[in-house]
Amino acid sequence: MRAYRLFVAACALWMIGNVLGCPRPLTIHNADYGQVPDTFHQSVQTYMEHYLDDPSSAQYRFVGDPVKGYAYIRGAMELPEFGYLVSVGINVKNRMGGYVGEQMYTFLLKNHRVWKLEEYMKREIVQDVRPSRPTEYGVEH
């Protein structure tokens, strides 16, 4: 019986965590996504110069255009940062002079700010969401 209670409590905590960790449609709809700078390619390259051994040898491959999205920059318990997500493949030379192979990175762009998202950071692409409106028969989706 005790194991059953622990199981129910764990399930309840898991469900609450998942519900609280996701922004609501109204929040997503009204969020400030900022602007994508026309020079976002250059912004990403400038950001990565500080992290690469040989930035002049870097080869960048931008996968698609930036799309609206959000990411938990400061952890899952804080509010997400809204902006534009872009995926970039980067191939760079190592200290021995050989290319290491393309590695994929995801960046969040907002106005003139750039964040490199780590693998563990939750991120979501936002579809055009309309907030729900109450009607006399319930909630319209």
VOBA-1610 file (N, C-alpha, C; in pm, whole numbers, padded with zeros to 5 digits, always signed):
BEGIN
Met+00082-00119+00000Met+00000+00000+00000Met+00086+00126+00000Arg+00196+00120+00074Arg+00285+00236+00081Arg+00349+00262-00056Ala+00388+00156-00126Ala+00447+00171-00259Ala+00347+00234-00355Tyr+00220+00197-00343Tyr+00117+00254-00429Tyr+00104+00404-00404Arg+00104+00446-00279Arg+00094+00589-00245Arg+00215+00666-00299Leu+00332+00609-00287Leu+00452+00674-00341Leu+00443+00686-00492Phe+00392+00581-00556Phe+00377+00585-00701Phe+00279+00694-00743Val+00166+00704-00676Val+00065+00806-00707Val+00123+00946-00684Ala+00196+00964-00574Ala+00256+01094-00545Ala+00359+01131-00651Ala+00441+01034-00692Ala+00542+01061-00795Ala+00476+01098-00928Cys+00369+01027-00965Cys+00296+01059-01088Cys+00236+01198-01082Ala+00180+01234-00968Ala+00120+01366-00952Ala+00226+01476-00965Leu+00340+01457-00903Leu+00448+01556-00914Leu+00498+01567-01057Trp+00510+01453-01126Trp+00554+01454-01265Trp+00455+01532-01353Met+00325+01508-01333Met+00224+01577-01412Met+00223+01726-01382Ile+00236+01765-01256Ile+00239+01907-01221Ile+00361+01973-01283Gly+00475+01906-01278Gly+00597+01961-01337Gly+00584+01983-01486Asn+00521+01890-01555Asn+00503+01905-01700Asn+00404+02016-01733Val+00301+02032-01653Val+00201+02136-01679Val+00260+02273-01651Leu+00332+02287-01540Leu+00389+02416-01503Leu+00506+02454-01593Gly+00573+02357-01652Gly+00691+02384-01732Gly+00662+02430-01873Cys+00538+02430-01918Cys+00504+02469-02053Cys+00430+02602-02052Pro+00472+02696-02136Pro+00398+02821-02142Pro+00259+02799-02204Arg+00164+02877-02159Arg+00026+02868-02207Arg+00014+02931-02346Pro-00087+02891-02423Pro-00106+02949-02556Pro-00116+03101-02556Leu-00181+03159-02456Leu-00191+03304-02450Leu-00053+03367-02428Thr+00028+03305-02344Thr+00165+03354-02322Thr+00245+03346-02451Ile+00233+03236-02522Ile+00305+03219-02649Ile+00258+03321-02751His+00127+03345-02757His+00071+03438-02854His+00115+03582-02826Asn+00119+03622-02699Asn+00149+03760-02662Asn+00297+03786-02635Ala+00382+03686-02650Ala+00524+03700-02616Ala+00594+03796-02710Asp+00699+03858-02658Asp+00783+03947-02737Asp+00894+03864-02799Tyr+00885+03838-02928Tyr+00986+03759-02998Tyr+01100+03845-03050Gly+01083+03975-03046Gly+01187+04065-03097Gly+01196+04055-03248Gln+01308+04097-03299Gln+01334+04094-03442Gln+01455+04007-03471Val+01456+03947-03588Val+01575+03875-03634Val+01658+03976-03712Pro+01782+04001-03670Pro+01862+04096-03746Pro+01891+04044-03887Asp+01898+04135-03983Asp+01929+04094-04121Asp+02065+04026-04128Thr+02151+04059-04035Thr+02287+04004-04034Thr+02299+03892-03931Phe+02195+03809-03915Phe+02201+03705-03813Phe+02312+03603-03842His+02346+03584-03971His+02458+03496-04004His+02586+03548-03938Gln+02610+03678-03954Gln+02729+03740-03896Gln+02724+03738-03744Ser+02605+03756-03686Ser+02591+03754-03540Ser+02630+03619-03483Val+02587+03510-03548Val+02622+03376-03502Val+02772+03353-03516Gln+02830+03395-03628Gln+02973+03375-03650Gln+03055+03454-03549Thr+03015+03577-03521Thr+03085+03658-03421Thr+03076+03595-03283Tyr+02959+03542-03250Tyr+02940+03475-03120Tyr+03034+03355-03108Met+03044+03274-03214Met+03123+03152-03208Met+03274+03176-03213Glu+03319+03294-03257Glu+03463+03323-03262Glu+03529+03304-03126His+03456+03330-03019His+03513+03321-02884His+03526+03176-02836Tyr+03462+03082-02904Tyr+03459+02943-02857Tyr+03538+02846-02945Leu+03582+02892-03060Leu+03650+02803-03154Leu+03801+02821-03147Asp+03876+02711-03165Asp+04023+02718-03165Asp+04076+02797-03284Asp+04016+02777-03400Asp+04060+02844-03523Asp+03937+02902-03595Pro+03885+03016-03547Pro+03761+03069-03605Pro+03773+03107-03752Ser+03893+03137-03800Ser+03906+03176-03941Ser+03885+03057-04034Ser+03898+02934-03984Ser+03878+02816-04068Ser+03735+02763-04063Ala+03650+02824-03983Ala+03515+02771-03962Ala+03433+02778-04090Gln+03360+02670-04115Gln+03265+02663-04227Gln+03126+02651-04167Tyr+03038+02744-04200Tyr+02903+02750-04144Tyr+02802+02706-04249Arg+02706+02625-04205Arg+02594+02584-04291Arg+02466+02610-04214Phe+02392+02712-04256Phe+02267+02748-04189Phe+02155+02662-04245Val+02086+02592-04156Val+01981+02499-04196Val+01848+02572-04187Gly+01801+02620-04298Gly+01673+02692-04300Gly+01683+02833-04245Asp+01570+02898-04244Asp+01560+03033-04190Asp+01523+03026-04043Pro+01548+03133-03968Pro+01506+03135-03827Pro+01354+03122-03816Val+01308+03048-03714Val+01166+03029-03690Val+01134+03071-03546Lys+01011+03118-03526Lys+00969+03158-03391Lys+00979+03040-03295Gly+01026+03070-03175Gly+01036+02965-03076Gly+01074+03021-02940Tyr+01096+02931-02847Tyr+01140+02971-02713Tyr+01232+02864-02658Ala+01310+02904-02558Ala+01402+02810-02493Ala+01416+02851-02347Tyr+01443+02752-02265Tyr+01465+02775-02122Tyr+01614+02800-02100Ile+01653+02925-02113Ile+01794+02964-02102Ile+01843+02950-01958Arg+01761+02990-01863Arg+01800+02993-01721Arg+01747+02874-01641Gly+01707+02769-01708Gly+01656+02651-01639Gly+01506+02637-01653Ala+01456+02518-01628Ala+01315+02487-01652Ala+01221+02554-01552Met+01272+02599-01439Met+01184+02660-01340Met+01165+02811-01364Glu+01243+02869-01453Glu+01230+03011-01487Glu+01146+03024-01614Leu+01101+03144-01643Leu+01026+03167-01766Leu+01117+03150-01887Pro+01063+03100-01996Pro+01147+03083-02116Pro+01177+03218-02182Glu+01281+03217-02263Glu+01317+03333-02344Glu+01258+03309-02482Phe+01183+03405-02534Phe+01121+03394-02666Phe+01208+03462-02769Gly+01210+03410-02890Gly+01289+03468-02997Gly+01277+03382-03121Tyr+01386+03369-03194Tyr+01388+03291-03317Tyr+01497+03185-03308Leu+01462+03061-03341Leu+01557+02950-03338Leu+01615+02926-03477Val+01744+02900-03481Val+01809+02866-03608Val+01911+02756-03581Ser+01916+02657-03671Ser+02013+02549-03660Ser+02129+02576-03755Val+02249+02549-03704Val+02370+02578-03782Val+02466+02460-03769Gly+02516+02413-03882Gly+02621+02313-03883Gly+02755+02385-03895Ile+02849+02352-03807Ile+02979+02420-03806Ile+03089+02314-03815Asn+03180+02334-03910Asn+03297+02249-03925Asn+03419+02339-03910Val+03512+02300-03825Val+03627+02386-03795Val+03751+02299-03779Lys+03867+02359-03803Lys+03993+02287-03785Lys+04026+02279-03637Asn+04087+02165-03599Asn+04135+02151-03461Asn+04277+02205-03451Arg+04340+02185-03338Arg+04476+02238-03317Arg+04581+02168-03403Met+04547+02050-03453Met+04641+01976-03537Met+04628+02015-03685Gly+04528+02098-03718Gly+04512+02147-03855Gly+04414+02069-03940Gly+04350+01967-03883Gly+04252+01889-03959Gly+04109+01926-03920Tyr+04019+01917-04018Tyr+03879+01945-03988Tyr+03821+01833-03903Val+03740+01869-03804Val+03686+01771-03709Val+03554+01711-03756Gly+03492+01770-03854Gly+03360+01723-03899Gly+03252+01817-03848Glu+03148+01829-03926Glu+03041+01924-03892Glu+02967+01881-03766Gln+02946+01978-03679Gln+02866+01957-03558Gln+02749+02055-03562Met+02632+02007-03520Met+02511+02089-03524Met+02494+02166-03394Tyr+02453+02292-03408Tyr+02425+02379-03295Tyr+02290+02446-03320Thr+02223+02482-03212Thr+02099+02560-03221Thr+02121+02690-03147Phe+02078+02800-03208Phe+02092+02932-03150Phe+01954+02995-03135Leu+01939+03075-03030Leu+01819+03156-03011Leu+01858+03300-03036Leu+01787+03366-03126Leu+01815+03505-03164Leu+01699+03593-03122Lys+01731+03707-03064Lys+01628+03805-03029Lys+01690+03944-03038Asn+01638+04024-03129Asn+01695+04155-03158Asn+01843+04136-03191His+01934+04189-03112His+02076+04172-03141His+02145+04081-03041Arg+02068+03997-02971Arg+02124+03902-02875Arg+02126+03762-02936Val+02228+03685-02898Val+02245+03548-02948Val+02275+03458-02829Trp+02206+03345-02820Trp+02234+03242-02720Trp+02260+03112-02792Lys+02367+03042-02754Lys+02392+02907-02804Lys+02325+02812-02707Leu+02234+02730-02758Leu+02159+02640-02672Leu+02234+02509-02654Glu+02247+02468-02531Glu+02310+02340-02501Glu+02208+02229-02526Glu+02255+02107-02538Glu+02167+01993-02567Glu+02057+01975-02461Tyr+02089+02001-02336Tyr+01993+01977-02228Tyr+01887+02087-02216Met+01904+02197-02285Met+01808+02308-02275Met+01684+02276-02358Lys+01570+02281-02293Lys+01444+02256-02364Lys+01416+02374-02456Arg+01374+02342-02578Arg+01338+02445-02674Arg+01221+02395-02757Glu+01141+02487-02805Glu+01024+02451-02885Glu+01008+02550-02998Ile+00970+02499-03113Ile+00930+02585-03225Ile+00784+02619-03204Val+00749+02745-03227Val+00613+02792-03204Val+00538+02800-03336Gln+00426+02730-03340Gln+00335+02745-03453Gln+00251+02870-03425Asp+00190+02927-03527Asp+00104+03042-03502Asp-00015+02996-03419Val-00015+03037-03293Val-00115+02992-03198Val-00212+03106-03170Arg-00339+03074-03178Arg-00441+03169-03135Arg-00483+03131-02995Pro-00493+03228-02907Pro-00537+03193-02772Pro-00683+03147-02773Ser-00717+03061-02680Ser-00854+03012-02669Ser-00945+03124-02622Arg-01066+03126-02675Arg-01164+03226-02634Arg-01284+03156-02571Pro-01329+03205-02456Pro-01447+03144-02396Pro-01572+03176-02478Thr-01659+03079-02494Thr-01788+03099-02559Thr-01895+03051-02463Glu-02019+03067-02501Glu-02128+03023-02413Glu-02133+02870-02404Tyr-02066+02799-02497Tyr-02068+02653-02495Tyr-01936+02592-02447Gly-01848+02671-02396Gly-01719+02620-02349Gly-01606+02706-02404Val-01496+02642-02434Val-01379+02714-02483Val-01357+02682-02629Glu-01342+02786-02711Glu-01317+02770-02853Glu-01166+02756-02874His-01126+02656-02953His-00984+02633-02979His-00948+02675-03118
//
